[in-house]
Amino acid sequence: MLGIRSLARVGAELRRDVRAAHERDPAARGVGTFEILATWPGVQALLVHRVSHGLQRRGVPVLPRVLAHTSRTLTGIEIHPAAVIGRGCFIDHGAGVVIGETARIGDDVTLYQGVTLGGTGFQIGKRHPTVGDRVTIGSGAKLLGPITVGDDAKVGANSVVITDVPRNSTVVGNPGHPVKIDGRKVEGPDADWIHLPDPIADAMSALGKRVAELEAQVRALGGSPAGADGQGEGAQVHELRPKHGRSPAGG
């Protein structure tokens, strides 16, 4: 069973988890430690996991999975007892978060609701993602297979990532594409999800401009005009949202 040294380690990890909630959740500002322990499901799920993981490592049968199942029922967060989670992890809201058996999560990682660190296929061995330090993974993102997410990376909401993510990069889309924000690394613990670049929209916009240029060349050579009435302006792509300017989310 858990010894005094193991309990001390779990206590230290729990204190850091609570501190992470205070630092990264605006709703936790001014909230006491007891209230966070009693009402923050992400912190509760991590606490139960710290205990179940310790029991799993010591070969205790049945009980680790019972604890994990109970935690899932109460918090909506499913963490396999064998998963390795570093210090200072913060699961915000947490509903629907799934962390698989061979997943490894570094220090000071932030996960939002609906995140899946899942496996692919039925192979034996390492089959879940390895997440580096200070990584932020947005709501609904799916990271699948034995991929590696580098330190300080950001994964946009609802992205599907099936290949390795370079450190200090931001990934968006399905499948995930590495992009930059304003040509520089995103600062702070959370990415500005409102102004994330869209590589697919960028490609379509470039294609539309090229089509317009070709249509202008055809008209200059005496060919048919772009529009049916001869006055068309060529292909255009209108962006649905701005990429620059102040975020409506604040900050």
C-alpha positions as CSV (number, residue, x, y, z in Angstrom):
1,M,0.0,0.0,0.0
2,L,1.0,3.7,-0.1
3,G,3.7,4.5,2.4
4,I,4.4,7.7,4.2
5,R,6.9,8.8,1.5
6,S,4.3,8.1,-1.2
7,L,1.6,10.0,0.6
8,A,4.0,13.0,1.1
9,R,4.7,13.0,-2.7
10,V,1.0,12.9,-3.5
11,G,0.4,15.8,-1.0
12,A,3.1,17.9,-2.7
13,E,1.7,17.1,-6.2
14,L,-1.8,18.0,-4.9
15,R,-0.6,21.4,-3.6
16,R,1.0,22.2,-7.0
17,D,-2.2,21.1,-8.8
18,V,-4.3,23.5,-6.6
19,R,-1.7,26.3,-7.3
20,A,-2.1,25.6,-11.0
21,A,-5.9,26.0,-10.8
22,H,-5.4,29.4,-9.0
23,E,-2.9,30.5,-11.6
24,R,-4.7,29.4,-14.8
25,D,-8.4,29.5,-14.0
26,P,-9.8,33.1,-13.8
27,A,-12.8,31.6,-11.9
28,A,-10.4,30.4,-9.1
29,R,-9.2,33.9,-8.2
30,G,-10.0,34.6,-4.6
31,V,-11.3,31.0,-4.1
32,G,-9.9,29.1,-1.1
33,T,-8.0,25.8,-1.3
34,F,-10.8,23.8,0.4
35,E,-13.4,25.1,-2.1
36,I,-11.2,24.1,-5.0
37,L,-10.7,20.6,-3.6
38,A,-14.4,20.2,-3.0
39,T,-15.8,21.6,-6.3
40,W,-13.1,21.6,-9.0
41,P,-13.5,18.2,-10.9
42,G,-10.2,18.5,-12.7
43,V,-8.3,18.8,-9.4
44,Q,-10.4,15.9,-7.9
45,A,-9.7,13.7,-10.8
46,L,-6.0,14.3,-10.6
47,L,-6.0,13.6,-6.9
48,V,-7.6,10.3,-7.3
49,H,-5.3,9.5,-10.2
50,R,-2.2,10.2,-8.1
51,V,-3.4,7.6,-5.6
52,S,-4.6,5.0,-8.1
53,H,-1.3,5.4,-10.1
54,G,0.7,4.8,-7.0
55,L,-1.3,1.7,-6.2
56,Q,-0.9,0.5,-9.8
57,R,2.8,0.8,-9.7
58,R,2.9,-1.3,-6.6
59,G,1.0,-4.1,-8.2
60,V,-2.2,-3.7,-6.2
61,P,-5.0,-5.5,-8.0
62,V,-8.5,-4.2,-8.8
63,L,-8.4,-1.2,-6.5
64,P,-6.7,1.2,-9.0
65,R,-9.3,0.6,-11.6
66,V,-12.1,0.9,-9.1
67,L,-10.8,4.3,-8.0
68,A,-10.4,5.4,-11.7
69,H,-14.0,4.2,-12.5
70,T,-15.4,6.0,-9.4
71,S,-13.5,9.2,-10.4
72,R,-14.9,9.0,-13.9
73,T,-18.4,8.6,-12.6
74,L,-18.1,11.6,-10.3
75,T,-16.1,14.0,-12.5
76,G,-16.7,12.9,-16.1
77,I,-12.9,12.6,-16.5
78,E,-11.4,9.2,-17.4
79,I,-7.7,8.7,-16.6
80,H,-6.2,5.2,-16.8
81,P,-4.3,4.4,-13.6
82,A,-1.1,3.6,-15.6
83,A,-1.0,7.0,-17.3
84,V,1.9,9.2,-16.2
85,I,1.0,12.8,-15.3
86,G,3.6,15.4,-14.3
87,R,3.4,18.1,-11.7
88,G,1.2,21.2,-12.0
89,C,-1.3,19.7,-14.5
90,F,-4.6,21.6,-14.8
91,I,-7.8,20.2,-16.3
92,D,-10.2,23.0,-16.9
93,H,-13.9,22.0,-16.5
94,G,-12.8,18.5,-17.6
95,A,-16.0,17.0,-18.8
96,G,-15.2,14.3,-21.4
97,V,-11.5,14.3,-21.0
98,V,-9.9,10.9,-21.7
99,I,-6.3,10.0,-21.0
100,G,-5.2,6.5,-22.1
101,E,-3.1,3.9,-20.5
102,T,0.3,4.7,-22.1
103,A,-0.1,8.4,-22.2
104,R,2.7,10.5,-20.6
105,I,2.1,14.2,-19.7
106,G,4.8,16.6,-18.6
107,D,4.8,19.4,-16.1
108,D,2.5,22.4,-16.1
109,V,0.2,21.1,-18.9
110,T,-3.3,22.6,-19.4
111,L,-6.1,20.4,-20.8
112,Y,-9.6,21.8,-21.6
113,Q,-12.9,19.9,-21.7
114,G,-13.3,17.1,-24.3
115,V,-9.6,16.5,-24.8
116,T,-8.7,12.9,-25.8
117,L,-5.2,11.4,-25.5
118,G,-6.1,8.2,-27.3
119,G,-4.7,5.2,-29.0
120,T,-5.0,3.8,-32.5
121,G,-5.4,0.2,-33.4
122,F,-4.9,-2.8,-31.1
123,Q,-1.1,-2.9,-31.0
124,I,0.6,-3.8,-27.7
125,G,3.0,-1.3,-26.1
126,K,3.2,2.5,-26.4
127,R,0.1,3.6,-28.2
128,H,-0.9,6.9,-26.6
129,P,0.6,10.4,-26.9
130,T,3.5,11.8,-25.0
131,V,3.0,15.5,-24.1
132,G,5.8,17.8,-23.2
133,D,6.1,20.5,-20.6
134,R,3.9,23.7,-20.6
135,V,1.7,22.4,-23.4
136,T,-1.9,23.8,-23.8
137,I,-4.5,21.6,-25.5
138,G,-7.8,23.2,-26.5
139,S,-11.4,22.0,-26.0
140,G,-12.3,18.9,-28.0
141,A,-8.8,18.3,-29.4
142,K,-8.0,14.7,-30.2
143,L,-4.4,13.5,-30.0
144,L,-4.2,9.9,-31.3
145,G,-1.4,7.4,-31.4
146,P,2.1,7.3,-30.0
147,I,2.9,10.8,-31.1
148,T,5.1,13.4,-29.3
149,V,4.0,16.9,-28.5
150,G,7.0,19.2,-27.9
151,D,7.4,21.5,-25.0
152,D,5.5,24.8,-25.1
153,A,3.3,23.7,-28.0
154,K,-0.4,24.7,-28.4
155,V,-3.1,22.5,-29.9
156,G,-6.2,24.4,-31.1
157,A,-9.7,23.5,-30.1
158,N,-11.2,20.5,-32.0
159,S,-7.9,19.8,-33.8
160,V,-7.2,16.2,-34.7
161,V,-3.5,15.5,-34.3
162,I,-2.0,12.2,-35.6
163,T,1.6,13.3,-36.2
164,D,4.4,14.8,-33.9
165,V,4.0,18.4,-32.9
166,P,7.2,20.5,-32.9
167,R,8.1,22.4,-29.7
168,N,7.0,26.1,-29.5
169,S,4.5,25.6,-32.3
170,T,0.7,25.9,-32.6
171,V,-1.4,23.2,-34.3
172,V,-4.9,23.7,-35.7
173,G,-7.3,21.8,-38.0
174,N,-8.1,18.3,-39.0
175,P,-5.7,16.8,-39.6
176,G,-3.6,19.2,-37.4
177,H,-1.3,21.7,-39.2
178,P,1.5,23.5,-37.4
179,V,1.1,27.3,-37.7
180,K,2.4,30.4,-36.1
181,I,0.5,33.4,-34.6
182,D,1.7,36.7,-36.0
183,G,5.0,35.1,-36.7
184,R,5.9,34.6,-33.1
185,K,5.5,32.3,-30.2
186,V,2.2,32.6,-28.3
187,E,2.8,34.0,-24.8
188,G,1.1,33.0,-21.6
189,P,-0.4,29.7,-20.5
190,D,-3.3,29.9,-22.9
191,A,-3.4,30.4,-26.7
192,D,-5.7,33.1,-28.2
193,W,-8.1,30.7,-29.8
194,I,-10.1,33.6,-31.4
195,H,-7.2,34.6,-33.7
196,L,-5.6,31.3,-34.6
197,P,-4.5,31.2,-38.2
198,D,-6.4,28.9,-40.6
199,P,-4.1,27.3,-43.1
200,I,-6.9,25.9,-45.3
201,A,-8.6,29.4,-45.6
202,D,-5.2,30.9,-46.4
203,A,-4.6,28.3,-49.2
204,M,-8.1,29.0,-50.6
205,S,-7.5,32.7,-50.5
206,A,-4.2,32.4,-52.3
207,L,-5.9,30.1,-54.9
208,G,-8.7,32.7,-55.4
209,K,-6.2,35.5,-56.0
210,R,-4.3,33.3,-58.5
211,V,-7.5,32.5,-60.4
212,A,-8.3,36.3,-60.5
213,E,-4.9,37.0,-62.0
214,L,-5.3,34.3,-64.6
215,E,-8.7,35.7,-65.6
216,A,-7.2,39.1,-66.0
217,Q,-4.5,37.7,-68.3
218,V,-7.2,36.0,-70.4
219,R,-9.1,39.2,-70.7
220,A,-5.9,41.1,-71.7
221,L,-5.3,38.5,-74.5
222,G,-8.8,39.1,-75.8
223,G,-10.4,36.0,-74.3
224,S,-13.7,35.6,-72.6
225,P,-14.3,37.8,-69.6
226,A,-14.8,36.2,-66.1
227,G,-18.5,37.1,-65.6
228,A,-21.4,36.2,-67.8
229,D,-22.0,39.8,-68.6
230,G,-18.3,40.5,-69.3
231,Q,-17.9,42.6,-66.1
232,G,-17.0,40.0,-63.5
233,E,-14.2,40.7,-61.0
234,G,-12.9,37.1,-60.8
235,A,-12.8,34.7,-57.9
236,Q,-12.9,36.1,-54.4
237,V,-12.6,34.5,-51.0
238,H,-14.1,36.4,-48.0
239,E,-12.7,35.6,-44.6
240,L,-15.3,34.7,-42.0
241,R,-13.4,36.1,-39.1
242,P,-10.4,38.4,-38.5
243,K,-7.0,37.1,-37.5
244,H,-5.7,40.3,-36.0
245,G,-6.8,42.9,-33.5
246,R,-8.0,42.6,-29.9
247,S,-9.5,39.3,-28.9
248,P,-13.2,39.6,-28.0
249,A,-12.4,37.1,-25.3
250,G,-10.5,39.8,-23.5
251,G,-6.9,39.7,-22.2
